[in-house]
Amino acid sequence: MKEKHNGLFYETKGKGEPIIFLHGIGGTHDMFSPQVEVFSQIAETITVDLKGHGNSESIKTMRYLDVHCQSILDLMKHLNLEKAIFVGLSYGGIVTQNFAIRYPEKVKRMVLIDTYAHILPRTLSQIPLTFLGLFITTSALLPYKMLTPFFKKYEKWELAHETIRYNYKTRKKLQMTLQLIELFGKSYLKEIQKLHTPTLVIVGDAIPSIVEKSFEIYENKPNAEICIISDAMDPSNLCAPVE
């Protein structure tokens, strides 16, 4: 079922325990197609286009994280969900942490994929990752042809390559830039130390600095486990969907 609630596009499939999937920056609910195909057979999957993405409305704000948390909370009330499992990919993982910190009673478990709890570098090895973040922020405003070298990194993973290219062709440029700018300087390391929600951290091993960022979450988050996926990178759920 595809619907909109207060400007938020969402799709539900299957029946059972609810799982809410939150996509990466510039993406849409389709970033979880392989997972929805499997998990909708045993659970109720709920995928959304976060505000400023896909079929959801765009809002002129510099506080998109507030908007995302409120729209997810409203959607849960609309669907009569007391709590759910949350799966957050990259930017969606940041939104998931933010939501869990604000509304821990609403989050039964978390799966955090290729994501961060502290945006700025904490070691020298993480500095290149910051420049990558700056590049992605400005790339939202660059012509598609200028990004060809970036997309070539994904050619070995057909599904991820196809999805990343499509997302950048259809992205909402201004909203993507605003949402990324908001993240700089954000840190949830202290907050997640107080959060006892069972958590699985998943990260592809292709970019060591992102693995390091995932271990920051794992080492600071009580009741957490970590799983490293070989030969994958953000979005690892599309580079290695079976794993």
C-alpha positions as CSV (number, residue, x, y, z in Angstrom):
1,M,0.0,0.0,0.0
2,K,1.4,3.4,-1.0
3,E,0.0,6.5,0.7
4,K,0.9,9.9,2.0
5,H,0.4,11.2,5.5
6,N,1.0,14.9,6.3
7,G,3.2,15.2,3.2
8,L,5.2,12.0,4.0
9,F,5.1,9.3,1.4
10,Y,5.2,5.8,2.7
11,E,4.6,2.2,1.6
12,T,3.6,-0.8,3.7
13,K,3.9,-4.5,2.8
14,G,3.2,-7.7,4.7
15,K,1.9,-8.4,8.2
16,G,3.5,-8.9,11.6
17,E,6.0,-7.0,13.6
18,P,6.6,-3.5,12.1
19,I,10.0,-2.6,10.6
20,I,10.6,1.0,9.6
21,F,13.3,1.5,7.0
22,L,15.0,4.9,6.6
23,H,17.0,5.5,3.4
24,G,20.3,7.4,2.7
25,I,20.7,11.0,1.6
26,G,19.2,11.8,-1.8
27,G,17.5,8.3,-1.9
28,T,14.0,7.0,-1.6
29,H,12.1,4.1,-0.1
30,D,13.3,1.9,-3.0
31,M,16.8,1.7,-1.5
32,F,15.5,-1.2,0.6
33,S,13.7,-3.2,-2.2
34,P,15.8,-6.4,-1.6
35,Q,15.2,-6.3,2.1
36,V,11.5,-5.5,1.8
37,E,11.0,-8.5,-0.6
38,V,12.3,-10.8,2.1
39,F,11.1,-9.3,5.3
40,S,7.6,-8.4,4.2
41,Q,7.0,-12.2,4.1
42,I,7.4,-12.4,7.9
43,A,6.8,-8.8,9.1
44,E,5.1,-5.5,8.2
45,T,7.7,-3.4,6.3
46,I,7.3,0.3,6.3
47,T,9.5,2.3,3.9
48,V,9.3,6.1,3.6
49,D,10.6,8.9,1.5
50,L,12.0,11.2,4.1
51,K,10.8,14.8,3.7
52,G,12.8,16.6,1.0
53,H,13.2,13.3,-0.9
54,G,11.3,11.4,-3.6
55,N,7.5,11.6,-3.4
56,S,7.4,13.4,0.0
57,E,7.0,17.2,0.3
58,S,9.9,19.6,0.6
59,I,10.1,22.1,3.4
60,K,12.2,25.3,3.7
61,T,14.0,24.7,6.9
62,M,17.5,24.2,8.4
63,R,16.2,21.8,11.0
64,Y,15.3,18.8,8.9
65,L,16.2,16.3,11.6
66,D,13.4,17.8,13.7
67,V,11.1,17.5,10.7
68,H,12.0,13.9,10.1
69,C,11.5,12.9,13.8
70,Q,8.1,14.6,14.0
71,S,6.9,13.1,10.7
72,I,8.0,9.6,11.7
73,L,6.3,10.0,15.1
74,D,3.1,11.2,13.3
75,L,3.2,8.3,10.9
76,M,3.5,5.8,13.8
77,K,0.5,7.3,15.4
78,H,-1.4,7.2,12.1
79,L,-0.5,3.5,11.7
80,N,-1.3,2.8,15.4
81,L,2.2,1.6,16.1
82,E,3.4,1.7,19.7
83,K,6.9,0.8,18.8
84,A,8.9,-0.6,15.8
85,I,12.2,-2.0,14.7
86,F,14.2,0.7,12.9
87,V,16.6,0.2,10.1
88,G,18.6,3.3,9.1
89,L,21.1,3.5,6.2
90,S,23.8,6.2,6.2
91,Y,21.8,9.5,6.6
92,G,18.8,7.3,7.6
93,G,21.0,5.9,10.4
94,I,21.6,9.4,11.8
95,V,17.9,10.0,11.7
96,T,17.3,6.7,13.4
97,Q,19.7,7.6,16.2
98,N,18.1,11.0,16.6
99,F,14.6,9.5,16.8
100,A,15.7,6.8,19.3
101,I,17.3,9.4,21.6
102,R,14.2,11.5,21.6
103,Y,11.6,8.7,21.7
104,P,13.4,5.6,23.1
105,E,10.0,4.0,24.0
106,K,9.1,3.9,20.3
107,V,12.2,2.0,19.2
108,K,12.3,-1.8,19.9
109,R,15.6,-2.5,18.2
110,M,17.9,-0.6,15.8
111,V,19.9,-1.7,12.7
112,L,22.4,1.0,11.7
113,I,24.1,0.6,8.3
114,D,27.1,2.5,7.1
115,T,26.4,5.4,9.4
116,Y,27.8,7.8,12.0
117,A,27.3,9.0,15.5
118,H,30.0,11.7,15.3
119,I,30.2,13.6,12.0
120,L,33.5,15.4,12.3
121,P,36.8,13.4,12.3
122,R,38.2,12.2,15.6
123,T,41.4,10.7,14.2
124,L,43.7,11.6,11.3
125,S,42.5,8.6,9.3
126,Q,39.0,10.1,9.3
127,I,40.0,13.4,7.7
128,P,39.5,12.1,4.1
129,L,36.0,11.1,5.1
130,T,35.2,14.7,6.0
131,F,36.4,15.8,2.6
132,L,34.2,13.1,1.0
133,G,31.2,14.5,3.0
134,L,32.0,18.0,1.8
135,F,32.2,16.7,-1.8
136,I,28.8,14.9,-1.5
137,T,27.3,18.1,0.0
138,T,28.4,20.3,-2.9
139,S,27.8,17.5,-5.5
140,A,24.1,18.0,-4.9
141,L,24.5,21.2,-7.0
142,L,26.9,19.8,-9.6
143,P,25.8,18.6,-13.1
144,Y,25.4,14.9,-13.3
145,K,28.2,14.4,-15.9
146,M,30.8,15.9,-13.4
147,L,30.0,13.0,-11.0
148,T,30.8,10.2,-13.4
149,P,34.1,9.3,-11.7
150,F,32.3,9.0,-8.3
151,F,29.7,6.6,-9.8
152,K,32.4,4.4,-11.4
153,K,33.4,3.3,-7.9
154,Y,30.1,1.4,-7.8
155,E,30.3,-0.4,-11.2
156,K,31.3,-3.7,-9.6
157,W,27.9,-3.7,-7.6
158,E,25.2,-3.5,-10.3
159,L,22.2,-2.9,-8.0
160,A,24.0,-0.2,-5.9
161,H,25.4,1.4,-9.1
162,E,22.0,1.6,-10.7
163,T,20.3,3.0,-7.6
164,I,23.0,5.6,-6.8
165,R,22.9,6.9,-10.4
166,Y,19.1,7.1,-10.4
167,N,19.1,8.9,-7.0
168,Y,21.5,11.6,-8.2
169,K,19.5,12.1,-11.4
170,T,16.2,12.5,-9.5
171,R,17.5,14.2,-6.2
172,K,16.0,17.3,-4.8
173,K,19.2,19.4,-5.0
174,L,18.5,22.2,-2.5
175,Q,16.9,19.9,0.1
176,M,19.7,17.4,-0.1
177,T,22.3,20.2,0.4
178,L,20.4,21.7,3.4
179,Q,20.1,18.3,5.1
180,L,23.8,17.6,4.7
181,I,24.8,21.1,5.9
182,E,22.7,20.5,9.1
183,L,24.8,17.5,10.0
184,F,28.2,19.1,10.3
185,G,29.3,19.2,13.9
186,K,26.6,16.8,15.1
187,S,27.5,14.1,17.6
188,Y,25.4,11.6,19.4
189,L,28.2,9.7,21.1
190,K,27.2,10.9,24.6
191,E,23.5,10.4,24.0
192,I,23.8,6.8,22.7
193,Q,25.8,5.8,25.8
194,K,22.6,6.2,27.7
195,L,20.5,4.4,25.2
196,H,20.0,0.7,25.9
197,T,18.0,-0.2,22.8
198,P,19.4,-3.5,21.3
199,T,21.4,-2.4,18.2
200,L,23.1,-4.1,15.3
201,V,25.7,-2.0,13.5
202,I,26.4,-3.1,9.9
203,V,29.2,-1.7,7.7
204,G,30.8,-2.5,4.5
205,D,34.6,-3.0,4.6
206,A,35.6,-1.1,1.4
207,I,36.2,2.3,3.1
208,P,38.2,1.8,6.4
209,S,37.3,5.2,7.8
210,I,33.6,4.4,7.6
211,V,34.4,1.1,9.4
212,E,36.1,3.2,12.1
213,K,33.0,5.4,12.4
214,S,30.9,2.3,12.8
215,F,33.1,1.1,15.6
216,E,32.6,4.4,17.3
217,I,28.9,3.6,17.6
218,Y,29.6,0.0,18.6
219,E,32.1,1.0,21.3
220,N,29.9,3.7,22.8
221,K,26.5,2.1,22.5
222,P,25.4,-0.4,25.2
223,N,23.7,-3.6,24.1
224,A,25.2,-3.4,20.6
225,E,26.7,-5.9,18.1
226,I,28.7,-5.2,14.9
227,C,28.8,-7.0,11.6
228,I,31.3,-6.2,8.9
229,I,30.3,-7.0,5.3
230,S,33.1,-8.0,3.0
231,D,33.5,-6.2,-0.4
232,A,30.7,-3.6,0.2
233,M,30.3,0.1,0.9
234,D,27.5,2.5,1.5
235,P,24.9,1.4,0.6
236,S,26.1,-2.0,1.7
237,N,22.5,-3.3,1.7
238,L,22.6,-2.9,-2.1
239,C,26.2,-3.9,-2.6
240,A,25.6,-7.2,-0.8
241,P,21.9,-7.6,-0.4
242,V,22.0,-11.3,0.5
243,E,24.4,-10.7,3.4
